[in-house]
Amino acid sequence: MPHPENGLTALAGAATVALQPADDAALWGSGFFVAPGWILTCAHVLAPHLGPGPGSVFHVRGSGQAGSRPTAARLEAWLLKGRPDPRAPVPPEQDLALVRLLDPMAHDCVWLSDRAAPASHRGAVSGYTRSASGTTSPWGADVEFAGASGPFALRVVSGAGLPAGLSGGPVLDLGTGGVVGVVTSRLLTEGAGLAVSTAALHGFGPLAHRVLAAHDTWHASRRPRAGDGWAALQERLPGGRVVSGDQWSPADRCTALGLLADLPPPEGAGPVLQTVRTVLGEGFPRPGRPAPRSWRDGHGLLHGGDATPAVVFLHYLQLVAHCARQTEPDSPAARRLADWIDVRLTRVAPFLRPLVVHATLPSSLLPRREEPREAVPFPVPGDGHPVVTVELEPLFYARPSRFYWRVRLDDGHGEYRTLAEEHVGAGVRADELVPRLAGPLAQAFHFADLPGQPAPLEVALPAEHFDTGVHRWSTQDTAPLRPLGEHRSVVLRDLDRRDGLTVRVRERWTALHRAETLTALRTSPPGRSAGVPLERSGPGTVPVICRPVGAGEGRRMLGEALDAGFGVALWCTAGHPGTDCTEFCDTMVRGAGALLEQSRTARELPDRLRQLRHRIGATREEGHWAEAVALLWDDPTRPLPADDITPLDSP
């Protein structure tokens, strides 16, 4: 019986093709079949010869095709943004292309791993090369994985070197028997190169879901009769061997992913991470790994170092079936998945079955019962609702102001994870913060947003910078010119309170959230002595400051509120129209008072303000009092993590 690694390498080679011009006079590079009629390759292989969209016909040819004859194909899509610079490498997250055959034909498909990174150090690559005499022939070799270079690049080393023409070929993880990457370059040192992680496929959006669903359906349909197919060979690997129904086999995985392929994709990474957390007790992927984009990715996050018990996967699948019924109660695909779970559960030890049978979704994934016009309470510790945090640390010596920054994610269960940061060098100018943070924030929201529940954003910075209009920022996940504060709660926190939350702050916070009514207190109006009203104000009082707080009178007012222990306050970040409180200031205080009266609890205030901003944006009303208003929401029960600034590695 041949060794399973040799069989898997042969299967990968059979699904690999050469990409050539229609006259077959040259070799552009390699590619491989991932689903019926679909080939994955590198974008830089095709870019010198084709335009960015479907058009010119070229040929693919491989030993696994019917008759090994050249077959017409064309580019369906690539991830490149513009034409690549021939003098610079293409970024890994952009160096993928999907090619489609023009006519159906018989061919094999590789098995794409559901894991975001290799699970072993040993791999194999396949592809095509062209000799000096003009002969195109298959080529393959063993490689070692030498770590990652960012979330979408894998370093590989081959003793045989990586010849020209190999770009676009598959990289197989011999530990699990799944394809984890696409060869992209041979840049680093002799015999070394880079591969694009197959996780970058999600950059194709809905097209990726379509192709991956076709991939999983194809493998699920072939498994029962393919004794020497992918799943059968994977079961003979050390990590794939099972001895009882309590273990999850490659055949189980193949069937399960085929059933998941029929479900609609999740709304971002949030539902996937929340579901995985319910099963494992933690839901963050490892640092540097891409966000999960599909139920398939969630399945991959469940794998442990050893054989993972079947009940873990069945628990996850049961929760996914529940999620699918949230949007389509009578979903046939969810019913098929649930029926298979019931059958597979009969092979699990009886005392473990209730964990799956009685599985329920976490509260964060349950549909909200409030009426559309009701406010969504701001998250509290342990309620399972994530919050995105941006910390802006000004460089004390920089004029004008420059900042170091960090983007964190509070997963709603007490765990903070740093997603991106910049804490070396000269810092970022205030006017450069929005473009610099747009990408990291979009990624953070992808992690944190739940179906119909955009995660709140809190920005922590020193009080002298509280006039930064963070609610007016835009990120890559919003429509052009649509401010963040219109579609998610945006609040500010005092960075200086990170290390010294006082008893007064906690007492005032607790009193505010127990108060039966909320009232606006205009700070230091003419004729009233400063400080006393704030110190003696009732438990439901919220200070309202009708001018900027970065300097002058506004800074004094804010300082008094912070000294008095207030964790909630409202102020106008725009320039004060005059030296005295004018009609606009009176309007702001009345409007803030009405907003507070509408709130049944203090936790509703951030979303009430968000709803108001959304209405202002929809009607394009100019000069509204809430347009430039900022909200302090400094929850001492959710303290900011301790400052753990560490220099980032140089690239």
Secondary structure in CASP SS format (residue, H / E / C, confidence):
PFRMAT SS
TARGET T0000
AUTHOR 0000-0000-0000
METHOD secondary structure of the structure
MODEL  1
M C 1.00
P C 1.00
H C 1.00
P H 1.00
E H 1.00
N H 1.00
G H 1.00
L H 1.00
T H 1.00
A H 1.00
L H 1.00
A H 1.00
G H 1.00
A H 1.00
A C 1.00
T E 1.00
V E 1.00
A E 1.00
L E 1.00
Q E 1.00
P C 1.00
A C 1.00
D C 1.00
D C 1.00
A C 1.00
A C 1.00
L C 1.00
W C 1.00
G E 1.00
S E 1.00
G E 1.00
F E 1.00
F E 1.00
V E 1.00
A E 1.00
P C 1.00
G C 1.00
W E 1.00
I E 1.00
L E 1.00
T E 1.00
C C 1.00
A H 1.00
H H 1.00
V H 1.00
L H 1.00
A C 1.00
P C 1.00
H C 1.00
L C 1.00
G C 1.00
P C 1.00
G C 1.00
P C 1.00
G C 1.00
S C 1.00
V C 1.00
F E 1.00
H E 1.00
V E 1.00
R E 1.00
G C 1.00
S C 1.00
G C 1.00
Q C 1.00
A H 1.00
G H 1.00
S H 1.00
R C 1.00
P C 1.00
T E 1.00
A E 1.00
A E 1.00
R E 1.00
L E 1.00
E E 1.00
A E 1.00
W E 1.00
L C 1.00
L C 1.00
K C 1.00
G C 1.00
R C 1.00
P C 1.00
D C 1.00
P C 1.00
R C 1.00
A C 1.00
P C 1.00
V C 1.00
P C 1.00
P H 1.00
E H 1.00
Q H 1.00
D C 1.00
L C 1.00
A E 1.00
L E 1.00
V E 1.00
R E 1.00
L E 1.00
L C 1.00
D C 1.00
P C 1.00
M C 1.00
A C 1.00
H C 1.00
D C 1.00
C C 1.00
V C 1.00
W C 1.00
L E 1.00
S C 1.00
D C 1.00
R C 1.00
A C 1.00
A C 1.00
P C 1.00
A C 1.00
S C 1.00
H C 1.00
R E 1.00
G E 1.00
A E 1.00
V E 1.00
S E 1.00
G E 1.00
Y E 1.00
T E 1.00
R E 1.00
S C 1.00
A C 1.00
S C 1.00
G C 1.00
T C 1.00
T E 1.00
S E 1.00
P E 1.00
W E 1.00
G E 1.00
A E 1.00
D E 1.00
V E 1.00
E E 1.00
F E 1.00
A E 1.00
G E 1.00
A E 1.00
S C 1.00
G C 1.00
P C 1.00
F C 1.00
A E 1.00
L E 1.00
R E 1.00
V E 1.00
V E 1.00
S C 1.00
G C 1.00
A C 1.00
G C 1.00
L C 1.00
P C 1.00
A C 1.00
G C 1.00
L C 1.00
S C 1.00
G C 1.00
G C 1.00
P E 1.00
V E 1.00
L E 1.00
D E 1.00
L C 1.00
G C 1.00
T C 1.00
G C 1.00
G E 1.00
V E 1.00
V E 1.00
G E 1.00
V E 1.00
V E 1.00
T E 1.00
S E 1.00
R C 1.00
L C 1.00
L C 1.00
T C 1.00
E C 1.00
G C 1.00
A E 1.00
G E 1.00
L E 1.00
A E 1.00
V E 1.00
S E 1.00
T H 1.00
A H 1.00
A H 1.00
L H 1.00
H H 1.00
G H 1.00
F H 1.00
G C 1.00
P H 1.00
L H 1.00
A H 1.00
H H 1.00
R H 1.00
V H 1.00
L H 1.00
A H 1.00
A H 1.00
H H 1.00
D H 1.00
T H 1.00
W H 1.00
H H 1.00
A H 1.00
S H 1.00
R H 1.00
R H 1.00
P H 1.00
R H 1.00
A C 1.00
G C 1.00
D C 1.00
G C 1.00
W H 1.00
A H 1.00
A H 1.00
L H 1.00
Q H 1.00
E C 1.00
R C 1.00
L C 1.00
P H 1.00
G H 1.00
G H 1.00
R C 1.00
V C 1.00
V C 1.00
S C 1.00
G C 1.00
D C 1.00
Q E 1.00
W C 1.00
S C 1.00
P H 1.00
A H 1.00
D H 1.00
R H 1.00
C H 1.00
T H 1.00
A H 1.00
L H 1.00
G H 1.00
L H 1.00
L H 1.00
A C 1.00
D C 1.00
L C 1.00
P C 1.00
P C 1.00
P C 1.00
E C 1.00
G C 1.00
A H 1.00
G H 1.00
P H 1.00
V H 1.00
L H 1.00
Q H 1.00
T H 1.00
V H 1.00
R H 1.00
T H 1.00
V H 1.00
L H 1.00
G C 1.00
E C 1.00
G C 1.00
F C 1.00
P C 1.00
R C 1.00
P C 1.00
G C 1.00
R C 1.00
P C 1.00
A C 1.00
P C 1.00
R C 1.00
S C 1.00
W H 1.00
R H 1.00
D H 1.00
G H 1.00
H H 1.00
G H 1.00
L H 1.00
L C 1.00
H C 1.00
G C 1.00
G C 1.00
D C 1.00
A C 1.00
T C 1.00
P E 1.00
A H 1.00
V H 1.00
V H 1.00
F H 1.00
L H 1.00
H H 1.00
Y H 1.00
L H 1.00
Q H 1.00
L H 1.00
V H 1.00
A H 1.00
H H 1.00
C H 1.00
A H 1.00
R H 1.00
Q H 1.00
T H 1.00
E C 1.00
P C 1.00
D C 1.00
S C 1.00
P H 1.00
A H 1.00
A H 1.00
R H 1.00
R H 1.00
L H 1.00
A H 1.00
D H 1.00
W H 1.00
I H 1.00
D H 1.00
V H 1.00
R H 1.00
L H 1.00
T C 1.00
R C 1.00
V C 1.00
A C 1.00
P H 1.00
F H 1.00
L H 1.00
R H 1.00
P H 1.00
L H 1.00
V H 1.00
V H 1.00
H C 1.00
A C 1.00
T C 1.00
L C 1.00
P C 1.00
S H 1.00
S H 1.00
L H 1.00
L C 1.00
P C 1.00
R C 1.00
R C 1.00
E C 1.00
E C 1.00
P C 1.00
R C 1.00
E C 1.00
A C 1.00
V C 1.00
P C 1.00
F C 1.00
P C 1.00
V C 1.00
P C 1.00
G C 1.00
D C 1.00
G C 1.00
H C 1.00
P C 1.00
V E 1.00
V E 1.00
T E 1.00
V E 1.00
E E 1.00
L E 1.00
E E 1.00
P E 1.00
L C 1.00
F C 1.00
Y C 1.00
A C 1.00
R C 1.00
P C 1.00
S C 1.00
R E 1.00
F E 1.00
Y E 1.00
W E 1.00
R E 1.00
V E 1.00
R E 1.00
L E 1.00
D E 1.00
D C 1.00
G C 1.00
H C 1.00
G C 1.00
E C 1.00
Y E 1.00
R E 1.00
T E 1.00
L E 1.00
A E 1.00
E E 1.00
E E 1.00
H C 1.00
V C 1.00
G C 1.00
A C 1.00
G C 1.00
V E 1.00
R E 1.00
A H 1.00
D H 1.00
E H 1.00
L H 1.00
V H 1.00
P H 1.00
R H 1.00
L H 1.00
A H 1.00
G H 1.00
P H 1.00
L H 1.00
A H 1.00
Q H 1.00
A H 1.00
F H 1.00
H H 1.00
F H 1.00
A H 1.00
D C 1.00
L E 1.00
P C 1.00
G C 1.00
Q E 1.00
P C 1.00
A C 1.00
P C 1.00
L E 1.00
E E 1.00
V E 1.00
A E 1.00
L E 1.00
P C 1.00
A H 1.00
E H 1.00
H H 1.00
F C 1.00
D C 1.00
T C 1.00
G C 1.00
V H 1.00
H H 1.00
R H 1.00
W C 1.00
S C 1.00
T C 1.00
Q C 1.00
D C 1.00
T C 1.00
A C 1.00
P C 1.00
L C 1.00
R C 1.00
P C 1.00
L H 1.00
G H 1.00
E H 1.00
H C 1.00
R C 1.00
S C 1.00
V E 1.00
V E 1.00
L E 1.00
R E 1.00
D E 1.00
L H 1.00
D H 1.00
R H 1.00
R C 1.00
D C 1.00
G C 1.00
L C 1.00
T C 1.00
V H 1.00
R H 1.00
V H 1.00
R H 1.00
E H 1.00
R H 1.00
W H 1.00
T H 1.00
A H 1.00
L H 1.00
H H 1.00
R H 1.00
A C 1.00
E C 1.00
T C 1.00
L C 1.00
T E 1.00
A E 1.00
L E 1.00
R E 1.00
T C 1.00
S C 1.00
P C 1.00
P C 1.00
G C 1.00
R C 1.00
S C 1.00
A C 1.00
G C 1.00
V H 1.00
P H 1.00
L H 1.00
E H 1.00
R H 1.00
S C 1.00
G C 1.00
P C 1.00
G C 1.00
T E 1.00
V E 1.00
P E 1.00
V E 1.00
I E 1.00
C C 1.00
R C 1.00
P C 1.00
V C 1.00
G C 1.00
A C 1.00
G H 1.00
E H 1.00
G H 1.00
R H 1.00
R H 1.00
M H 1.00
L H 1.00
G H 1.00
E H 1.00
A H 1.00
L H 1.00
D H 1.00
A C 1.00
G C 1.00
F C 1.00
G C 1.00
V E 1.00
A E 1.00
L E 1.00
W E 1.00
C E 1.00
T C 1.00
A C 1.00
G C 1.00
H C 1.00
P C 1.00
G C 1.00
T C 1.00
D C 1.00
C C 1.00
T C 1.00
E H 1.00
F H 1.00
C H 1.00
D H 1.00
T H 1.00
M H 1.00
V H 1.00
R H 1.00
G H 1.00
A H 1.00
G H 1.00
A H 1.00
L H 1.00
L H 1.00
E H 1.00
Q H 1.00
S C 1.00
R C 1.00
T C 1.00
A H 1.00
R H 1.00
E H 1.00
L H 1.00
P H 1.00
D H 1.00
R H 1.00
L H 1.00
R H 1.00
Q H 1.00
L H 1.00
R H 1.00
H H 1.00
R H 1.00
I H 1.00
G H 1.00
A H 1.00
T H 1.00
R C 1.00
E C 1.00
E C 1.00
G C 1.00
H C 1.00
W H 1.00
A H 1.00
E H 1.00
A H 1.00
V E 1.00
A E 1.00
L E 1.00
L E 1.00
W E 1.00
D C 1.00
D C 1.00
P C 1.00
T C 1.00
R C 1.00
P C 1.00
L C 1.00
P C 1.00
A C 1.00
D C 1.00
D C 1.00
I C 1.00
T C 1.00
P C 1.00
L C 1.00
D C 1.00
S C 1.00
P C 1.00
END
